[in-house]
Amino acid sequence: MNEHDFSPESLMMTYGYKPELSEGAIKCPIFQTSTFVFKTAEEGKAFFELAYGLREKSEKEELGLIYSRINNPNLEILENRLCLWDKADDCAVFESGMSAISTVLLEFLKPGDLLVYSNPVYGGTDHFIHHFLDKIGVHTIGVMPNQSIEEVEKMIDASGKADRLAMIYLETPANPTNDIVDISKFSQIASKYSSEDKKALVAVDNTYMGPLWQHPLQCGADLVLYSATKYIGGHSDLIAGAVLGNAELMVRVKTLRTFLGNMVSPHTAWLMLRSLETLKVRMDQQTKNAQVVANYLNMHPKVKKVYYLGLLEEGTEAHGTYKKQCSAPGAMVSFDIVGGEKEAFMFLNNLKLMKLAVSLGSTESLAEHPKTMTHAGVDEQQRQQMNITDQLVRLSIGVESADDLIWDLEQALEKVEENTALAVETA
């Protein structure tokens, strides 16, 4: 029979797992163990040499099982399967998205280095950049939406630290405004400021698009990061993060993970293996629903503006970047409600089907108020620059019936209209 190149969604059920090693179980069991037995002392020595980076792997040699802080069958199979979506050499899974982000920033940045990052970023990332990296002497430049590549290069040159540029960190599309940046253009900036001795890396937080709708490594990024809690986990029942990239960089990421001890647990890895089996069907339905929701909101009189990739104006730079980088507009919809915090809260408090909660990418639809919730710790002036205002509401669209979602939005917006009219009458 001829070889066949299976698509990732077909391999998510079986790839990397050998039933014969687990009593023939069709699904990978949970390897709830802290340590693993070596056949010989020589084998144990060889395993540790690889785990601690004391020597290079020989051809076809794999890291043997040692201790679940270093590796575990559930963890390894999960990482192998995640590599398929992004066509990465290797993957490291962490106990949270912030564990993944902070480990990458700690490994590839040191005092005196320069980090360039896009805005907005997730609130936790923003805090780590401004309050931790600053404390250890890492210099940072924040790039605002719609700044040109030429402007970014001028900022790097004006910093006086162009020769210390170590990383460009992008979140695209951005949380919560769906601002999109051109990964390939920032990759060109990184190349421009790299030398034979020091390569400036490009790391991309791809959480908003998940591993399905955008593949940063194919756009010139060196590392791609996820809050795997979101689409990869997809059921609001676990916390995890992931980093993917080439073999050389991932050795460094995994080595630091070993000593920070922030790997994901066997049980969480097992749950994520289950989630991966339905990732494509879930995400396909989510973006289908989101497009219906975005179009509805875009026509509603109580909605001032909708922030959604599927509504980007053709002919604009943002639309061109979206069509080049993404295969779908995603399932995150943000919008400015007519009014302010009072109207936004009234809308959120009257939702029936959608749940008022932070996080995203799960099977159920969620709604939140970024300014006072996920991005409450971001500097107020920065929030204004990034359009994270009292009016902004963020929706994560799930797999429910689109008709039911529209009903819920309509009745909640009607409550806002009724109360607004009543306030005018009594004024």
Solvent accessible surface area in square Angstrom, and as a share of the most:
residue,aa,sasa,rsa
1,M,237,1.06
2,N,139,0.71
3,E,174,0.78
4,H,120,0.53
5,D,135,0.70
6,F,112,0.47
7,S,47,0.30
8,P,36,0.23
9,E,59,0.27
10,S,57,0.37
11,L,38,0.19
12,M,0,0.00
13,M,70,0.31
14,T,83,0.48
15,Y,87,0.33
16,G,43,0.41
17,Y,24,0.09
18,K,120,0.51
19,P,48,0.30
20,E,130,0.58
21,L,139,0.69
22,S,14,0.09
23,E,176,0.79
24,G,49,0.47
25,A,38,0.29
26,I,141,0.71
27,K,93,0.39
28,C,10,0.06
29,P,50,0.31
30,I,63,0.32
31,F,59,0.25
32,Q,134,0.60
33,T,54,0.31
34,S,71,0.46
35,T,79,0.46
36,F,34,0.14
37,V,146,0.84
38,F,66,0.28
39,K,179,0.76
40,T,72,0.42
41,A,88,0.68
42,E,126,0.56
43,E,44,0.20
44,G,6,0.05
45,K,136,0.58
46,A,29,0.23
47,F,38,0.16
48,F,77,0.32
49,E,40,0.18
50,L,22,0.11
51,A,10,0.08
52,Y,85,0.32
53,G,49,0.47
54,L,128,0.64
55,R,86,0.31
56,E,153,0.69
57,K,115,0.49
58,S,67,0.43
59,E,157,0.70
60,K,186,0.79
61,E,43,0.19
62,E,129,0.58
63,L,53,0.27
64,G,13,0.12
65,L,55,0.27
66,I,5,0.02
67,Y,90,0.34
68,S,14,0.09
69,R,76,0.28
70,I,14,0.07
71,N,4,0.02
72,N,2,0.01
73,P,17,0.11
74,N,0,0.00
75,L,3,0.01
76,E,54,0.24
77,I,14,0.07
78,L,0,0.00
79,E,5,0.02
80,N,64,0.33
81,R,8,0.03
82,L,2,0.01
83,C,15,0.09
84,L,39,0.19
85,W,16,0.06
86,D,0,0.00
87,K,161,0.68
88,A,14,0.11
89,D,98,0.51
90,D,39,0.20
91,C,0,0.00
92,A,0,0.00
93,V,0,0.00
94,F,0,0.00
95,E,88,0.39
96,S,26,0.17
97,G,7,0.07
98,M,56,0.25
99,S,16,0.10
100,A,0,0.00
101,I,7,0.04
102,S,20,0.13
103,T,0,0.00
104,V,0,0.00
105,L,0,0.00
106,L,63,0.31
107,E,44,0.20
108,F,17,0.07
109,L,9,0.04
110,K,110,0.47
111,P,90,0.56
112,G,19,0.19
113,D,1,0.01
114,L,2,0.01
115,L,0,0.00
116,V,0,0.00
117,Y,6,0.02
118,S,3,0.02
119,N,5,0.02
120,P,1,0.00
121,V,3,0.02
122,Y,85,0.32
123,G,13,0.12
124,G,22,0.21
125,T,0,0.00
126,D,7,0.03
127,H,105,0.47
128,F,29,0.12
129,I,1,0.00
130,H,64,0.29
131,H,104,0.47
132,F,68,0.28
133,L,0,0.00
134,D,99,0.51
135,K,151,0.64
136,I,56,0.28
137,G,32,0.31
138,V,5,0.03
139,H,74,0.33
140,T,48,0.28
141,I,22,0.11
142,G,23,0.22
143,V,6,0.04
144,M,38,0.17
145,P,27,0.17
146,N,151,0.78
147,Q,56,0.25
148,S,46,0.30
149,I,37,0.19
150,E,112,0.50
151,E,79,0.35
152,V,0,0.00
153,E,35,0.16
154,K,142,0.60
155,M,60,0.27
156,I,0,0.00
157,D,82,0.43
158,A,89,0.69
159,S,39,0.25
160,G,64,0.62
161,K,62,0.26
162,A,24,0.19
163,D,110,0.57
164,R,80,0.29
165,L,2,0.01
166,A,4,0.03
167,M,0,0.00
168,I,0,0.00
169,Y,0,0.00
170,L,0,0.00
171,E,9,0.04
172,T,0,0.00
173,P,0,0.00
174,A,2,0.01
175,N,9,0.05
176,P,0,0.00
177,T,6,0.04
178,N,11,0.06
179,D,41,0.21
180,I,23,0.12
181,V,27,0.16
182,D,13,0.07
183,I,0,0.00
184,S,33,0.21
185,K,75,0.32
186,F,8,0.03
187,S,21,0.14
188,Q,119,0.53
189,I,1,0.00
190,A,4,0.03
191,S,75,0.49
192,K,124,0.53
193,Y,34,0.13
194,S,35,0.22
195,S,68,0.44
196,E,188,0.84
197,D,143,0.74
198,K,59,0.25
199,K,117,0.49
200,A,1,0.01
201,L,12,0.06
202,V,1,0.00
203,A,0,0.00
204,V,0,0.00
205,D,8,0.04
206,N,0,0.00
207,T,15,0.09
208,Y,9,0.03
209,M,3,0.01
210,G,2,0.02
211,P,1,0.00
212,L,21,0.10
213,W,7,0.02
214,Q,1,0.01
215,H,52,0.23
216,P,0,0.00
217,L,33,0.17
218,Q,100,0.45
219,C,28,0.17
220,G,35,0.34
221,A,9,0.07
222,D,21,0.11
223,L,0,0.00
224,V,0,0.00
225,L,0,0.00
226,Y,5,0.02
227,S,19,0.12
228,A,0,0.00
229,T,14,0.08
230,K,33,0.14
231,Y,2,0.01
232,I,2,0.01
233,G,0,0.00
234,G,0,0.00
235,H,74,0.33
236,S,67,0.43
237,D,85,0.44
238,L,17,0.08
239,I,107,0.54
240,A,0,0.00
241,G,0,0.00
242,A,0,0.00
243,V,0,0.00
244,L,1,0.00
245,G,1,0.01
246,N,63,0.33
247,A,55,0.42
248,E,136,0.61
249,L,16,0.08
250,M,0,0.00
251,V,89,0.51
252,R,106,0.39
253,V,0,0.00
254,K,51,0.22
255,T,42,0.24
256,L,39,0.20
257,R,7,0.03
258,T,7,0.04
259,F,115,0.48
260,L,87,0.43
261,G,26,0.25
262,N,15,0.08
263,M,43,0.19
264,V,4,0.02
265,S,50,0.32
266,P,16,0.10
267,H,86,0.38
268,T,24,0.14
269,A,0,0.00
270,W,59,0.21
271,L,39,0.19
272,M,0,0.00
273,L,9,0.04
274,R,151,0.55
275,S,7,0.04
276,L,2,0.01
277,E,52,0.23
278,T,55,0.32
279,L,0,0.00
280,K,65,0.27
281,V,102,0.59
282,R,14,0.05
283,M,0,0.00
284,D,59,0.30
285,Q,63,0.28
286,Q,1,0.00
287,T,12,0.07
288,K,131,0.56
289,N,2,0.01
290,A,0,0.00
291,Q,68,0.30
292,V,65,0.37
293,V,0,0.00
294,A,1,0.00
295,N,79,0.41
296,Y,50,0.19
297,L,0,0.00
298,N,79,0.40
299,M,159,0.71
300,H,24,0.11
301,P,104,0.65
302,K,19,0.08
303,V,16,0.09
304,K,134,0.57
305,K,110,0.46
306,V,14,0.08
307,Y,27,0.10
308,Y,8,0.03
309,L,2,0.01
310,G,40,0.38
311,L,56,0.28
312,L,50,0.25
313,E,127,0.57
314,E,138,0.62
315,G,82,0.79
316,T,54,0.31
317,E,129,0.58
318,A,37,0.28
319,H,33,0.15
320,G,41,0.39
321,T,9,0.05
322,Y,20,0.08
323,K,127,0.54
324,K,119,0.51
325,Q,12,0.05
326,C,15,0.09
327,S,90,0.58
328,A,15,0.12
329,P,16,0.10
330,G,1,0.01
331,A,1,0.00
332,M,4,0.02
333,V,0,0.00
334,S,1,0.01
335,F,0,0.00
336,D,13,0.07
337,I,0,0.00
338,V,60,0.35
339,G,40,0.38
340,G,17,0.16
341,E,71,0.32
342,K,135,0.57
343,E,32,0.14
344,A,0,0.00
345,F,68,0.28
346,M,34,0.15
347,F,0,0.00
348,L,6,0.03
349,N,109,0.56
350,N,32,0.16
351,L,20,0.10
352,K,118,0.50
353,L,64,0.32
354,M,3,0.01
355,K,108,0.46
356,L,83,0.41
357,A,42,0.33
358,V,78,0.45
359,S,39,0.25
360,L,5,0.02
361,G,0,0.00
362,S,4,0.03
363,T,33,0.19
364,E,51,0.23
365,S,0,0.00
366,L,10,0.05
367,A,1,0.00
368,E,1,0.01
369,H,0,0.00
370,P,0,0.00
371,K,32,0.14
372,T,57,0.33
373,M,71,0.32
374,T,27,0.16
375,H,0,0.00
376,A,56,0.44
377,G,67,0.65
378,V,5,0.03
379,D,80,0.41
380,E,75,0.34
381,Q,130,0.58
382,Q,27,0.12
383,R,27,0.10
384,Q,92,0.41
385,Q,102,0.46
386,M,4,0.02
387,N,77,0.39
388,I,0,0.00
389,T,29,0.17
390,D,50,0.26
391,Q,37,0.16
392,L,0,0.00
393,V,0,0.00
394,R,5,0.02
395,L,0,0.00
396,S,2,0.01
397,I,0,0.00
398,G,0,0.00
399,V,53,0.31
400,E,38,0.17
401,S,57,0.37
402,A,24,0.18
403,D,115,0.59
404,D,73,0.38
405,L,0,0.00
406,I,32,0.16
407,W,145,0.51
408,D,0,0.00
409,L,0,0.00
410,E,73,0.33
411,Q,19,0.09
412,A,0,0.00
413,L,0,0.00
414,E,76,0.34
415,K,72,0.30
416,V,0,0.00
417,E,61,0.27
418,E,103,0.46
419,N,62,0.32
420,T,52,0.30
421,A,51,0.39
422,L,103,0.51
423,A,49,0.38
424,V,108,0.62
425,E,134,0.60
426,T,103,0.60
427,A,121,0.94
